[in-house]
Amino acid sequence: MKVGINGYGTIGKRVADAIRAQPDMEVVGVAKTRPNFEAQSAVEKGYDLYAAVEERRHLFGEAGIDIAGDVADLVAASDVVVDACPSGVGAENVDLYREHDTPAILQGGEDADAVDASFNARANFGAVADADLVRVVSCNTTGLSRLVAPLREAYGIEKVRATLVRRGGDPDQTGRGPINDILPDPVELPSHHGPDVETIFPDLAIDTLGLKVPATLMHTHSVNVTLESRPTVAEVRDLLEGERRTFVIPDWLGLDGAGAIKELAQDAGRPRADVWENCIWGESITVEGDDLYLFQAIHQESDVVPENVDAIRAMTGLASQEESTRRTDEALGLDAPLAPSGAVPEAAADD
């Protein structure tokens, strides 16, 4: 499967590397709007580089960077395009994809009505078969969908309530904030995340609130789920530990926040210290009657990356849900957990 990447920033460069790692896919090339360090990095990695804006094509030559053509050439040469452009730009690119009859995957920053269907690999893999335009939902919606799907299947869900404490910006987004503040974002309820989750689960009752804080590392969710049955804490923990792309943090690891999780990912040799899975604090899993409570951390730069890979296979029929997620996880190294789950290891206990 020949895949083009339109946009080579925070998400696009990660998706390009993930697709290159897949045994059944190849990267045709990547498109950038202007020459910068990411454009140079793409060339050094061996990706063919295309100019996303024709009027700026000359800037690449002036910077000494060779390009393979315009973005239209990239779309024409691709079986599928992953659009990783800034929010709003992806929807503007839809006409280009339709003109070349090339299926495309947009990101969660686009409106749901810009595409045929929204996508989460765990929750609705089969819903996008043969679709021309698919949207991989946002990092927060991806994290919530991964959590909701197994809970709903195992226990039934009456209501989800989630408060999202969101990073002010990514590490390289120097123009974003807040700098020294805590902002209700938005002030009105619900935040957009609840309706976005409903594009995956149309009949789910969910309310979400959002806060923005001066951090760059990860988002943190405080989640309360009213279940239709009453599992034990151990049963919920076993369920989530058995899921792909969820990491139930063992108590003994001492991961007290997002910074420690990122440090663990770096020590584990993850590229860019990426954390592709939901990180759920095992100690936080609490059941009171039919109410489940927990905290989870979501790495906004990377959790949608495996979802984009799976969306390609789901749209094109390359593999079943189980086969696709297995291939994706093995190729990325996601099948190896960040750290062992369960009880404290003997060596650590001796310490």
Residue frames as qw, qx, qy, qz and C-alpha x, y, z in Angstrom:
[[0.000, 0.890, 0.457, 0.000, 0.00, 0.00, 0.00],
 [0.440, 0.270, 0.008, 0.856, 1.55, 3.29, -1.14],
 [0.284, -0.818, -0.459, 0.200, 0.88, 6.02, 1.40],
 [0.305, 0.534, -0.026, 0.788, 1.48, 9.75, 1.08],
 [0.392, -0.583, -0.489, 0.518, 1.78, 12.02, 4.11],
 [0.142, 0.708, 0.207, 0.660, 0.47, 15.55, 3.61],
 [0.391, -0.825, 0.150, -0.380, 1.93, 17.50, 6.52],
 [0.795, 0.095, -0.466, 0.376, 5.16, 16.55, 8.26],
 [0.174, -0.666, 0.332, -0.645, 4.90, 18.11, 11.70],
 [0.403, -0.378, 0.683, -0.478, 4.19, 16.67, 15.13],
 [0.817, 0.112, 0.470, -0.315, 1.79, 13.97, 13.90],
 [0.752, 0.609, -0.164, -0.192, 2.88, 13.61, 10.28],
 [0.259, 0.643, -0.714, 0.101, 6.50, 12.74, 11.01],
 [0.446, -0.239, 0.792, -0.342, 5.45, 10.12, 13.55],
 [0.822, 0.335, 0.315, -0.337, 2.91, 8.59, 11.18],
 [0.590, 0.679, -0.418, -0.132, 5.49, 8.50, 8.38],
 [0.016, 0.506, -0.841, 0.189, 7.94, 6.56, 10.53],
 [0.611, -0.012, 0.677, -0.409, 5.18, 4.21, 11.72],
 [0.811, 0.492, 0.072, -0.308, 4.07, 3.47, 8.16],
 [0.395, 0.671, -0.626, -0.033, 7.63, 2.89, 7.02],
 [0.249, -0.365, 0.853, -0.278, 7.91, 0.24, 9.76],
 [0.788, 0.164, 0.395, -0.443, 4.89, -1.71, 8.46],
 [0.442, -0.161, 0.805, 0.361, 5.58, -4.77, 6.30],
 [0.380, 0.522, 0.733, 0.215, 2.62, -4.08, 3.99],
 [0.136, 0.960, 0.228, -0.086, 3.05, -0.34, 3.44],
 [0.606, 0.036, 0.087, 0.790, 5.51, 2.14, 1.99],
 [0.035, -0.799, -0.191, 0.569, 5.80, 5.91, 2.23],
 [0.587, 0.648, 0.313, 0.370, 5.56, 7.54, -1.19],
 [0.352, 0.340, -0.112, 0.865, 6.66, 10.87, 0.20],
 [0.248, -0.654, -0.528, 0.482, 5.77, 13.72, 2.55],
 [0.207, 0.720, 0.281, 0.599, 4.57, 17.26, 1.90],
 [0.389, -0.484, -0.328, 0.712, 5.68, 20.43, 3.70],
 [0.186, 0.931, 0.313, -0.005, 4.54, 24.02, 3.33],
 [0.126, 0.940, -0.289, 0.127, 8.02, 25.48, 3.82],
 [0.716, 0.275, -0.528, 0.365, 11.62, 24.47, 4.40],
 [0.439, -0.742, 0.320, -0.392, 12.56, 24.02, 8.05],
 [0.179, -0.484, 0.845, -0.141, 14.34, 21.52, 10.28],
 [0.720, 0.119, 0.622, -0.285, 11.56, 18.95, 9.80],
 [0.729, 0.650, -0.074, -0.203, 11.83, 19.23, 6.01],
 [0.225, 0.694, -0.682, 0.052, 15.57, 18.69, 6.27],
 [0.464, -0.265, 0.800, -0.274, 15.01, 15.74, 8.60],
 [0.827, 0.348, 0.314, -0.309, 12.59, 14.16, 6.11],
 [0.611, 0.698, -0.366, -0.075, 15.20, 14.36, 3.37],
 [0.028, -0.588, 0.784, -0.199, 17.88, 12.92, 5.65],
 [0.629, -0.057, 0.705, -0.323, 15.57, 10.00, 6.44],
 [0.175, -0.052, 0.856, 0.483, 15.16, 9.29, 2.75],
 [0.341, 0.632, 0.649, -0.250, 11.59, 10.50, 2.31],
 [0.271, 0.386, 0.443, 0.762, 10.77, 12.17, -1.00],
 [0.058, -0.498, -0.390, 0.773, 9.71, 15.72, -0.19],
 [0.175, 0.580, 0.609, 0.511, 6.84, 17.53, -1.93],
 [0.028, 0.043, -0.141, 0.989, 5.85, 21.19, -1.80],
 [0.061, 0.537, 0.804, -0.248, 2.43, 21.65, -0.21],
 [0.174, 0.864, 0.230, -0.412, 2.08, 25.25, -1.43],
 [0.719, 0.483, 0.270, 0.421, 3.05, 25.90, -5.04],
 [0.125, 0.948, -0.031, 0.290, 3.84, 29.57, -4.40],
 [0.465, -0.787, 0.404, -0.038, 6.47, 28.56, -1.84],
 [0.974, 0.152, 0.071, 0.154, 8.12, 25.87, -3.95],
 [0.510, 0.711, -0.249, 0.415, 11.06, 28.12, -4.75],
 [0.402, -0.783, 0.352, -0.317, 11.88, 28.47, -1.04],
 [0.942, -0.215, 0.248, 0.065, 13.01, 24.85, -0.88],
 [0.776, 0.467, 0.007, 0.425, 15.51, 25.37, -3.67],
 [0.068, 0.843, -0.231, 0.481, 16.79, 28.53, -2.02],
 [0.635, -0.625, 0.385, -0.240, 17.34, 26.51, 1.15],
 [0.155, 0.510, -0.839, -0.110, 19.22, 23.83, -0.78],
 [0.520, 0.036, 0.798, -0.304, 16.50, 21.20, -0.32],
 [0.185, 0.071, -0.762, -0.616, 15.48, 19.13, -3.33],
 [0.591, 0.179, 0.492, -0.614, 11.80, 18.37, -3.80],
 [0.328, 0.081, 0.900, 0.276, 10.11, 15.66, -5.86],
 [0.041, -0.434, -0.637, -0.636, 7.12, 17.72, -6.96],
 [0.344, -0.310, 0.111, -0.879, 3.96, 19.42, -5.75],
 [0.424, -0.045, 0.746, -0.512, 1.44, 17.96, -3.32],
 [0.779, 0.346, 0.015, -0.523, -0.87, 17.07, -6.22],
 [0.556, 0.457, -0.688, -0.084, 1.89, 14.80, -7.56],
 [0.074, -0.238, 0.871, -0.424, 2.12, 13.13, -4.14],
 [0.632, 0.155, 0.452, -0.611, -1.64, 12.54, -4.00],
 [0.747, 0.445, -0.278, -0.407, -1.68, 11.13, -7.53],
 [0.446, 0.427, -0.783, 0.076, 1.11, 8.67, -6.70],
 [0.191, -0.200, 0.793, -0.543, -0.51, 7.43, -3.49],
 [0.328, -0.314, -0.863, -0.220, -3.07, 4.70, -2.83],
 [0.417, -0.780, -0.462, 0.057, -4.04, 6.50, 0.40],
 [0.238, 0.559, -0.229, 0.761, -3.09, 9.88, 1.86],
 [0.483, -0.584, -0.520, 0.393, -2.75, 10.63, 5.55],
 [0.097, 0.763, 0.079, 0.634, -3.50, 14.32, 6.00],
 [0.609, -0.464, -0.406, 0.499, -1.62, 15.59, 9.06],
 [0.191, 0.502, 0.077, 0.840, -2.01, 19.28, 8.29],
 [0.025, 0.025, 0.504, -0.863, -3.01, 21.82, 10.97],
 [0.211, 0.502, 0.772, -0.326, -6.65, 21.88, 12.06],
 [0.365, 0.742, 0.198, -0.527, -8.93, 23.20, 9.35],
 [0.155, 0.594, -0.597, -0.517, -6.45, 22.69, 6.53],
 [0.257, -0.013, 0.960, 0.110, -7.32, 19.02, 6.13],
 [0.423, 0.604, 0.613, -0.285, -10.92, 19.86, 5.29],
 [0.282, 0.796, -0.175, -0.506, -9.68, 22.35, 2.70],
 [0.038, -0.451, 0.818, 0.355, -7.64, 19.56, 1.08],
 [0.614, 0.208, 0.725, -0.232, -10.66, 17.27, 0.57],
 [0.629, 0.699, 0.036, -0.338, -11.33, 18.55, -2.96],
 [0.180, 0.676, -0.691, -0.180, -7.77, 17.67, -3.94],
 [0.327, -0.168, 0.925, -0.096, -8.20, 14.10, -2.71],
 [0.638, 0.461, 0.527, -0.321, -11.55, 13.75, -4.45],
 [0.448, 0.760, -0.272, -0.384, -10.10, 15.14, -7.68],
 [0.224, 0.518, -0.819, -0.106, -7.52, 12.36, -7.73],
 [0.880, -0.151, -0.289, -0.345, -9.93, 9.72, -6.39],
 [0.473, 0.271, -0.711, 0.445, -7.48, 9.03, -3.57],
 [0.634, -0.642, -0.428, -0.050, -8.88, 7.96, -0.18],
 [0.216, 0.547, -0.378, 0.715, -7.66, 10.14, 2.67],
 [0.590, -0.510, -0.561, 0.278, -7.41, 10.06, 6.44],
 [0.016, -0.748, 0.084, -0.659, -7.88, 13.36, 8.27],
 [0.354, 0.033, -0.699, 0.620, -7.04, 14.09, 11.90],
 [0.244, -0.587, -0.729, 0.252, -9.18, 14.87, 14.92],
 [0.107, -0.386, -0.117, 0.909, -8.83, 18.63, 14.52],
 [0.195, -0.083, -0.553, -0.805, -11.23, 18.47, 11.58],
 [0.604, -0.001, 0.271, -0.750, -15.01, 18.50, 11.98],
 [0.492, 0.036, 0.868, -0.063, -16.70, 15.12, 11.89],
 [0.610, 0.634, 0.381, -0.282, -18.97, 16.25, 9.05],
 [0.204, 0.752, -0.481, -0.402, -15.93, 16.71, 6.79],
 [0.039, 0.317, -0.936, -0.150, -15.56, 12.92, 6.42],
 [0.645, -0.122, -0.609, -0.445, -17.59, 9.78, 5.84],
 [0.826, -0.461, -0.322, -0.039, -16.83, 8.32, 9.27],
 [0.199, -0.786, 0.509, -0.288, -14.74, 8.80, 12.41],
 [0.850, 0.168, -0.496, 0.051, -12.39, 6.00, 13.45],
 [0.380, -0.648, 0.605, -0.265, -10.94, 4.27, 16.47],
 [0.431, 0.315, -0.833, -0.145, -9.21, 0.94, 15.96],
 [0.026, -0.003, 0.913, -0.407, -10.51, -0.64, 19.18],
 [0.357, 0.319, 0.538, -0.694, -14.08, 0.58, 18.93],
 [0.648, 0.587, 0.288, -0.390, -15.29, 0.73, 15.30],
 [0.329, -0.368, 0.689, 0.530, -12.68, -0.78, 12.97],
 [0.344, 0.301, 0.832, 0.315, -15.27, -2.17, 10.58],
 [0.201, 0.793, 0.437, -0.375, -17.25, 1.04, 10.27],
 [0.088, 0.784, -0.261, -0.557, -14.89, 2.64, 7.74],
 [0.575, 0.033, 0.737, 0.353, -14.62, -0.18, 5.20],
 [0.400, 0.480, 0.576, 0.527, -14.54, 1.27, 1.67],
 [0.057, -0.922, -0.252, 0.287, -14.89, 4.84, 2.97],
 [0.567, 0.637, 0.050, 0.519, -13.20, 7.57, 0.92],
 [0.057, 0.635, -0.298, 0.711, -12.68, 10.02, 3.79],
 [0.734, -0.456, -0.485, 0.134, -12.03, 8.96, 7.37],
 [0.086, -0.798, 0.292, -0.520, -11.13, 10.99, 10.44],
 [0.633, -0.106, -0.639, 0.424, -8.91, 9.51, 13.15],
 [0.371, -0.869, -0.266, -0.192, -10.39, 11.12, 16.26],
 [0.035, 0.846, -0.355, 0.397, -8.30, 13.38, 18.47],
 [0.349, 0.309, -0.783, 0.411, -5.78, 12.25, 21.06],
 [0.324, -0.126, 0.595, -0.725, -8.23, 12.72, 23.94],
 [0.804, 0.134, -0.004, -0.579, -11.11, 11.06, 22.09],
 [0.679, 0.313, -0.664, -0.013, -8.82, 8.18, 21.15],
 [0.118, 0.246, -0.799, 0.536, -7.88, 7.72, 24.80],
 [0.533, -0.002, 0.434, -0.727, -11.47, 7.81, 25.99],
 [0.811, 0.236, -0.269, -0.462, -12.65, 5.45, 23.23],
 [0.513, 0.302, -0.790, 0.146, -9.99, 2.89, 24.09],
 [0.097, -0.112, 0.755, -0.639, -11.21, 2.93, 27.68],
 [0.623, 0.109, 0.198, -0.748, -14.93, 2.93, 26.95],
 [0.665, 0.247, -0.571, -0.413, -14.91, 0.03, 24.47],
 [0.433, 0.061, -0.884, 0.168, -13.84, -2.81, 26.79],
 [0.149, 0.066, 0.638, -0.753, -15.80, -1.46, 29.76],
 [0.606, 0.182, -0.046, -0.773, -18.93, -1.26, 27.67],
 [0.656, 0.176, -0.680, -0.277, -18.50, -4.77, 26.30],
 [0.373, 0.051, -0.857, 0.352, -17.74, -6.34, 29.66],
 [0.101, -0.296, -0.700, 0.642, -20.03, -4.47, 32.04],
 [0.042, 0.764, 0.564, 0.312, -22.32, -2.13, 30.13],
 [0.261, -0.040, -0.184, 0.947, -22.22, 1.64, 30.64],
 [0.013, -0.793, -0.594, 0.133, -24.95, 3.88, 31.96],
 [0.081, 0.994, 0.036, 0.061, -22.95, 7.14, 31.95],
 [0.729, 0.062, -0.091, 0.676, -19.41, 8.44, 31.46],
 [0.120, -0.992, -0.043, -0.011, -18.20, 11.61, 33.15],
 [0.794, 0.038, 0.000, 0.607, -14.67, 12.80, 32.40],
 [0.095, -0.973, 0.059, 0.202, -12.66, 15.88, 33.34],
 [0.813, 0.363, 0.047, 0.452, -9.78, 16.46, 30.94],
 [0.335, -0.848, 0.158, 0.378, -6.76, 18.34, 32.25],
 [0.770, 0.567, 0.165, 0.241, -5.10, 19.32, 29.01],
 [0.594, -0.237, 0.123, 0.759, -1.59, 20.47, 28.24],
 [0.124, 0.799, 0.084, -0.582, -1.34, 24.09, 27.14],
 [0.559, 0.722, -0.308, -0.267, 0.68, 23.19, 24.05],
 [0.962, 0.122, -0.076, 0.233, 3.12, 20.68, 22.60],
 [0.661, -0.487, 0.057, 0.568, 6.80, 21.13, 23.50],
 [0.430, 0.059, 0.346, 0.832, 7.56, 23.03, 20.29],
 [0.006, 0.753, 0.512, 0.414, 4.46, 25.27, 20.34],
 [0.380, -0.110, -0.324, 0.860, 6.07, 28.33, 21.86],
 [0.159, -0.235, -0.157, -0.946, 3.12, 30.55, 20.99],
 [0.590, -0.447, -0.563, -0.368, 0.55, 28.59, 22.99],
 [0.098, -0.364, 0.576, -0.725, -0.40, 28.79, 26.65],
 [0.231, -0.957, -0.006, -0.176, -1.41, 29.42, 29.31],
 [0.433, 0.545, -0.523, 0.491, 1.93, 30.48, 30.76],
 [0.129, 0.043, -0.745, 0.653, 0.88, 30.81, 34.40],
 [0.543, -0.028, 0.096, -0.834, -2.81, 30.05, 34.70],
 [0.193, 0.160, 0.968, -0.033, -5.47, 27.35, 34.89],
 [0.352, 0.160, -0.209, -0.898, -8.24, 27.87, 32.35],
 [0.621, 0.330, 0.655, -0.277, -11.64, 26.24, 32.03],
 [0.174, 0.470, -0.555, -0.664, -11.45, 25.33, 28.34],
 [0.063, -0.512, -0.220, -0.828, -14.18, 25.75, 27.36],
 [0.203, -0.110, 0.528, -0.817, -16.14, 27.41, 30.14],
 [0.738, 0.039, -0.015, -0.673, -19.43, 26.10, 28.78],
 [0.404, -0.158, 0.898, -0.076, -20.34, 22.43, 29.10],
 [0.894, -0.277, 0.227, 0.270, -19.76, 19.97, 27.67],
 [0.150, -0.621, 0.549, 0.540, -16.31, 20.29, 26.15],
 [0.631, 0.457, -0.377, -0.502, -16.13, 19.11, 22.53],
 [0.044, 0.352, -0.935, 0.002, -14.64, 15.78, 23.59],
 [0.484, 0.163, 0.755, -0.410, -17.93, 14.22, 24.70],
 [0.681, 0.581, 0.103, -0.432, -19.70, 14.85, 21.37],
 [0.347, 0.621, -0.666, -0.224, -16.55, 13.66, 19.61],
 [0.224, -0.170, 0.946, -0.161, -16.63, 10.34, 21.51],
 [0.610, 0.375, 0.528, -0.457, -20.24, 10.04, 20.39],
 [0.554, 0.598, -0.388, -0.431, -19.05, 9.95, 16.76],
 [0.224, 0.308, -0.925, 0.006, -17.56, 6.58, 17.74],
 [0.075, -0.294, -0.917, 0.258, -20.32, 5.51, 20.16],
 [0.161, -0.378, -0.338, -0.847, -23.50, 7.28, 18.96],
 [0.607, -0.573, -0.416, -0.362, -25.69, 6.03, 21.82],
 [0.597, -0.128, -0.525, 0.593, -23.20, 6.61, 24.65],
 [0.288, -0.922, -0.205, -0.157, -24.20, 8.95, 27.49],
 [0.702, -0.073, -0.149, 0.693, -21.08, 11.00, 28.19],
 [0.072, -0.992, -0.080, -0.067, -20.34, 14.41, 29.71],
 [0.748, 0.063, -0.099, 0.653, -16.89, 16.00, 29.52],
 [0.162, -0.980, -0.019, 0.116, -15.28, 19.06, 31.06],
 [0.759, 0.381, -0.080, 0.522, -11.96, 20.58, 30.04],
 [0.363, -0.892, 0.092, 0.252, -9.18, 22.48, 31.79],
 [0.693, 0.591, -0.163, 0.380, -6.02, 23.83, 30.20],
 [0.634, -0.735, 0.082, 0.227, -2.85, 24.02, 32.31],
 [0.206, 0.876, -0.428, -0.087, 0.73, 25.29, 31.77],
 [0.661, -0.305, 0.673, 0.127, 2.28, 21.94, 30.80],
 [0.454, 0.558, -0.496, -0.487, 3.54, 20.36, 27.58],
 [0.165, -0.315, 0.935, 0.012, 4.02, 16.70, 28.46],
 [0.124, -0.240, -0.940, -0.209, 0.66, 14.90, 28.42],
 [0.517, -0.397, -0.154, -0.743, -3.05, 15.19, 29.10],
 [0.034, 0.001, -0.914, 0.405, -4.56, 13.67, 32.25],
 [0.510, -0.332, -0.469, -0.640, -8.15, 12.41, 32.51],
 [0.243, -0.048, 0.758, -0.603, -10.18, 12.01, 35.67],
 [0.454, -0.064, -0.675, -0.578, -12.83, 9.47, 34.68],
 [0.424, 0.029, 0.711, -0.560, -16.02, 8.30, 36.39],
 [0.406, 0.012, -0.725, -0.557, -18.04, 5.58, 34.65],
 [0.628, -0.052, 0.496, -0.597, -21.39, 4.43, 36.00],
 [0.135, 0.173, -0.931, -0.292, -21.59, 0.78, 34.98],
 [0.722, -0.149, -0.279, -0.616, -24.61, -1.45, 34.48],
 [0.893, -0.228, -0.383, 0.070, -22.98, -4.19, 36.57],
 [0.399, -0.861, 0.275, -0.157, -20.69, -4.21, 39.58],
 [0.836, 0.278, -0.380, 0.283, -17.24, -5.69, 38.88],
 [0.681, -0.640, -0.036, 0.353, -14.50, -5.79, 41.48],
 [0.013, -0.898, 0.351, 0.266, -11.41, -3.63, 41.24],
 [0.472, -0.340, 0.763, 0.280, -9.38, -6.74, 40.42],
 [0.598, 0.458, 0.647, 0.119, -11.72, -7.64, 37.57],
 [0.313, 0.941, 0.067, -0.109, -11.51, -4.15, 36.05],
 [0.212, -0.774, 0.536, 0.261, -7.75, -4.15, 36.40],
 [0.576, -0.060, 0.778, 0.243, -7.46, -7.56, 34.73],
 [0.546, 0.701, 0.459, 0.008, -9.72, -6.40, 31.92],
 [0.198, 0.965, -0.128, -0.118, -7.66, -3.28, 31.19],
 [0.376, -0.602, 0.660, 0.247, -4.34, -5.11, 31.56],
 [0.632, 0.151, 0.737, 0.188, -5.54, -7.53, 28.88],
 [0.464, 0.841, 0.240, -0.139, -6.21, -4.76, 26.35],
 [0.628, 0.274, 0.177, 0.707, -3.92, -3.61, 23.58],
 [0.185, 0.528, 0.080, 0.825, -2.82, 0.02, 23.91],
 [0.497, -0.785, 0.002, -0.371, -3.63, 0.37, 27.58],
 [0.536, 0.249, -0.627, 0.508, -0.88, 0.26, 30.18],
 [0.625, -0.728, -0.208, -0.189, -2.03, -0.20, 33.75],
 [0.229, 0.680, -0.512, 0.472, 0.78, 1.36, 35.77],
 [0.743, -0.288, -0.565, 0.216, 1.92, -0.95, 38.57],
 [0.423, -0.901, -0.086, -0.043, 2.12, 0.71, 41.97],
 [0.769, -0.447, 0.145, 0.434, 5.78, -0.19, 42.49],
 [0.605, 0.466, 0.206, 0.612, 6.99, 1.76, 39.43],
 [0.329, -0.572, -0.224, 0.717, 6.60, 5.03, 41.28],
 [0.199, 0.325, 0.439, 0.814, 5.25, 6.93, 38.27],
 [0.071, -0.550, -0.566, 0.610, 3.66, 9.85, 40.04],
 [0.283, 0.758, 0.126, -0.574, 2.94, 11.99, 36.98],
 [0.735, 0.673, 0.075, -0.040, 3.34, 12.61, 33.28],
 [0.118, 0.846, -0.520, 0.005, 7.00, 13.59, 33.61],
 [0.489, -0.379, 0.783, -0.062, 7.89, 10.21, 35.10],
 [0.806, 0.365, 0.456, -0.098, 5.93, 8.40, 32.37],
 [0.542, 0.824, -0.163, -0.022, 7.83, 10.27, 29.68],
 [0.146, -0.719, 0.678, -0.048, 11.11, 9.48, 31.44],
 [0.711, -0.073, 0.694, -0.084, 10.18, 5.80, 31.46],
 [0.761, 0.607, 0.223, -0.060, 9.40, 5.92, 27.74],
 [0.274, 0.867, -0.416, 0.011, 12.75, 7.55, 27.07],
 [0.363, -0.525, 0.765, -0.085, 14.61, 4.96, 29.14],
 [0.778, 0.172, 0.592, -0.119, 12.68, 2.21, 27.33],
 [0.327, -0.183, 0.633, 0.677, 14.10, 3.47, 24.04],
 [0.395, 0.700, 0.590, -0.073, 10.82, 4.65, 22.60],
 [0.392, 0.334, 0.293, 0.806, 11.36, 6.93, 19.56],
 [0.078, -0.531, -0.066, -0.841, 10.89, 10.55, 20.65],
 [0.044, 0.017, 0.764, -0.644, 9.91, 9.14, 24.09],
 [0.509, -0.139, -0.362, -0.769, 6.49, 8.46, 22.59],
 [0.278, 0.057, 0.850, -0.443, 3.76, 6.84, 24.67],
 [0.292, -0.063, -0.665, -0.685, 1.29, 5.26, 22.25],
 [0.408, -0.390, -0.824, -0.054, -0.93, 3.65, 24.87],
 [0.460, -0.741, -0.086, -0.481, -3.29, 4.96, 27.56],
 [0.378, 0.203, -0.715, 0.552, -1.42, 5.02, 30.88],
 [0.614, -0.586, -0.278, -0.451, -3.86, 4.15, 33.68],
 [0.050, -0.485, 0.688, -0.538, -2.72, 4.43, 37.27],
 [0.533, -0.173, -0.826, -0.065, -3.55, 1.05, 38.77],
 [0.198, -0.200, -0.657, 0.700, -3.82, 2.54, 42.25],
 [0.266, 0.092, 0.043, -0.959, -6.53, 4.91, 41.02],
 [0.458, -0.163, -0.727, -0.484, -8.90, 2.16, 39.86],
 [0.173, 0.035, 0.692, -0.700, -11.73, 2.30, 42.37],
 [0.340, -0.347, -0.723, -0.491, -15.23, 0.79, 42.36],
 [0.172, 0.081, 0.580, -0.792, -17.93, 2.22, 44.61],
 [0.615, 0.410, 0.479, -0.473, -21.21, 0.43, 43.97],
 [0.724, 0.489, 0.438, 0.211, -21.71, 0.68, 40.21],
 [0.192, 0.973, -0.128, -0.028, -19.35, 3.67, 39.85],
 [0.857, 0.022, 0.061, 0.512, -15.83, 3.16, 38.50],
 [0.036, -0.984, 0.130, 0.118, -13.17, 5.85, 38.99],
 [0.832, -0.081, 0.188, 0.516, -9.67, 6.13, 37.57],
 [0.020, 0.865, -0.238, -0.440, -6.95, 8.47, 36.30],
 [0.825, 0.231, 0.356, 0.372, -5.27, 8.04, 32.92],
 [0.135, -0.705, 0.280, 0.637, -2.57, 9.95, 31.06],
 [0.720, 0.582, 0.364, 0.098, -2.65, 10.48, 27.29],
 [0.414, -0.389, 0.341, 0.749, 0.39, 11.48, 25.23],
 [0.448, 0.743, 0.243, -0.434, -1.09, 13.93, 22.76],
 [0.164, 0.691, -0.536, -0.456, 1.78, 13.71, 20.27],
 [0.118, 0.343, -0.905, -0.221, 1.64, 9.98, 19.69],
 [0.467, 0.093, 0.811, -0.340, -1.45, 8.03, 20.79],
 [0.681, 0.557, 0.172, -0.444, -3.17, 8.56, 17.41],
 [0.128, 0.600, -0.696, -0.373, -0.18, 7.26, 15.45],
 [0.193, -0.023, 0.977, 0.088, -1.06, 3.53, 15.53],
 [0.450, 0.548, 0.563, -0.424, -4.69, 4.52, 14.85],
 [0.381, 0.704, -0.265, -0.537, -3.68, 6.13, 11.54],
 [0.039, 0.347, -0.901, -0.257, -1.90, 2.97, 10.50],
 [0.275, 0.239, 0.915, -0.174, -4.90, 0.80, 11.35],
 [0.435, 0.630, 0.249, -0.593, -7.25, 3.21, 9.58],
 [0.266, 0.520, -0.618, -0.527, -5.40, 2.54, 6.33],
 [0.032, 0.046, -0.993, -0.107, -6.01, -1.20, 6.61],
 [0.288, 0.426, 0.722, -0.462, -9.60, -0.72, 7.77],
 [0.404, 0.625, -0.024, -0.668, -10.46, 1.51, 4.80],
 [0.397, 0.531, -0.619, -0.421, -8.78, -0.67, 2.20],
 [0.959, -0.046, 0.006, -0.278, -9.53, -4.14, 3.58],
 [0.397, 0.600, -0.680, 0.141, -5.86, -5.04, 3.97],
 [0.311, 0.064, -0.876, 0.362, -6.47, -6.87, 7.25],
 [0.498, -0.635, -0.570, -0.154, -9.00, -7.64, 9.95],
 [0.328, -0.872, 0.109, -0.347, -9.10, -5.67, 13.17],
 [0.827, -0.506, 0.221, 0.102, -7.14, -8.22, 15.16],
 [0.826, 0.203, 0.182, 0.494, -4.58, -8.78, 12.40],
 [0.287, 0.790, 0.024, 0.541, -4.09, -5.07, 11.76],
 [0.412, -0.856, 0.181, -0.254, -3.64, -4.04, 15.39],
 [0.889, -0.319, 0.229, 0.236, -1.25, -6.94, 15.93],
 [0.712, 0.414, 0.141, 0.550, 0.84, -6.00, 12.87],
 [0.049, 0.877, -0.027, 0.477, 0.89, -2.33, 13.83],
 [0.608, -0.759, 0.194, -0.128, 1.86, -2.99, 17.42],
 [0.902, -0.140, 0.221, 0.342, 4.59, -5.47, 16.52],
 [0.590, 0.570, 0.107, 0.561, 6.09, -3.16, 13.91],
 [0.079, -0.862, 0.101, -0.490, 6.17, -0.22, 16.33],
 [0.377, 0.173, -0.729, 0.545, 7.30, -2.23, 19.34],
 [0.465, -0.367, 0.132, -0.795, 4.03, -1.44, 21.09],
 [0.865, -0.190, -0.419, -0.198, 3.47, -5.13, 21.84],
 [0.604, -0.029, -0.536, 0.589, 6.30, -4.81, 24.39],
 [0.321, -0.878, -0.351, -0.055, 4.87, -2.93, 27.40],
 [0.087, 0.853, -0.278, 0.433, 6.66, 0.07, 28.84],
 [0.095, -0.429, 0.785, -0.438, 7.20, -1.99, 32.00],
 [0.286, -0.172, -0.943, -0.022, 5.89, -5.26, 33.45],
 [0.526, -0.469, -0.117, -0.700, 2.39, -5.16, 34.91],
 [0.817, -0.305, -0.487, -0.048, 1.24, -6.85, 38.07],
 [0.701, -0.695, -0.078, 0.140, 2.96, -7.37, 41.39],
 [0.070, -0.901, 0.424, 0.054, 6.30, -5.91, 42.40],
 [0.787, 0.379, -0.477, 0.098, 9.23, -7.95, 40.99],
 [0.851, -0.413, -0.220, 0.237, 11.28, -9.91, 43.51],
 [0.597, 0.156, -0.120, 0.777, 14.42, -7.82, 42.92],
 [0.084, -0.577, -0.044, -0.811, 12.55, -4.60, 43.52],
 [0.716, -0.612, -0.230, -0.245, 10.93, -6.04, 46.63],
 [0.820, -0.203, -0.230, 0.484, 14.37, -6.97, 48.00],
 [0.320, 0.382, -0.068, 0.864, 15.55, -3.39, 47.43]]
